[in-house]
Amino acid sequence: MSQAPRVSVLIVDSSVVMCHIVAQHLEATDDLRVVGVARNRDAALEMVRALHPDVVTVDALMPNGEGIATIASIMAEHAMPVVVVSEAGEDRMNTAIRGLALGAVEFVAKPESGVRGEQARLGGELVAAVRRAAGSPMQAGRGADEGGPAGRTDGRQKNSRTPGVVAHGASDAAWPPAAARQLIVIGASTGGPSALRAVIPHFSRSLPAAVIIIQHMPHTFTRSLAQRLDGEGQIAVREAQEGDLLVPGVAFMAPGDYHLTVSPEARVHLHKGQPVHGVRPSLDVTLESAAPRYARRILAVVLTGMGSDGARGAAAVKACGGTVIAEHPSTCVVFGMPRAVIEQQCTDQIVPLDQIAEAATAWSNGQGRKSLRRPAIGKTPITS
């Protein structure tokens, strides 16, 4: 039996030492091979055109903005999977987040000098990230526009609030006066930062629902991602803190390395319970805590990502009378999390990325809720 071809990788880093370390880890495997090393944007683009690698690793923090420029050019011209390999200090997160928001699908932190075990940690995480990236279907131009959210294709104004019927959930008397009566929970993993840029900035500040974002990311990243999303649209986006009241028109991002649950008083509770599906925060944990509280007033949105996080939570949402939207496979970087939800017949809609904000806003405004029909298994209809 013939062996499957090895995944070809191009390394882009201004550091000769890091190029050697990254190459050493990748070449130590049976399924990955390094086909080239570039130390600046121009050399990287020449090699991409000549070598057609399956995956490119890029240091987003290369001098003079070369790293970000390289990622932007690759995503605009070639749309091949990019893994960001950069330092992870808190003051450097914004640059790494820019790389992910441009369409890079994975991040691996460079080793901390003098910390025992960092080389082994880098090797394991790097190999796993490149393997995941190699299976990511990419779309030319996705996330490449630094001037606005990825996925925006026209000049339409953001959705605004219109009158609608609100589904009956818990008794209004039980809610704190300022709390949102509706909740939208959005979960994503691989490819999530770029996908979130195609959704969150399209919500209006008058959205009658609160929004919770569960993105699988290291703990130092979520604050920077929240700040970036906050500056791109009307809706306020912040990293969630213990005790935050879930109020309308605000999106709360779960901090990395913390599960986020919802209290009976519609407040955020953060805790370091055991990872679920190997991740913390977990979408399942959030949905299972929030579904009984909001009942028919909760919407779960499952975006691109590896694994099955969100499937169990989606079932809890449906059991309580809530609504579930999954991202259509045609726009997923990795069709893992949405697939798990669809296969257990928990979806009300399967929607391409650029239509999810519109669908979620319509749900929140009470529009078309009665017309939502669960798609047949094996079919992925695009709803408009």
Secondary structure, DSSP 8 states (H G I E B T S, - for coil): ------EEEEEE-S-HHHHHHHHHHHHTSSSEEEEEEESSHHHHHHHHHHH--SEEEE-TT-GGGHHHHHHHHHHHHT---EEEEE---GGGHHHHHHHHHTT--EEEE---TT-TTHHHHHHHHHHHHHHHHHT----TTTT--TTS-TT--S---------------S-GGGS-TTS-SEEEEEEE-TTHHHHHHTTGGGS-TT-SEEEEEEE---TTTHHHHHHHHHTSSSSEEEE--TT-B--TTEEEE--TT-EEEE-TTSBEEEE----BTTBSS-HHHHHHHHHHHHGGGEEEEE-SBSS-TTHHHHHHHHHTT-EEEEE-GGG-SSBSHHHHHHHTT--SEEE-HHHHHHHHHHHHTTTTGGG-----TT------
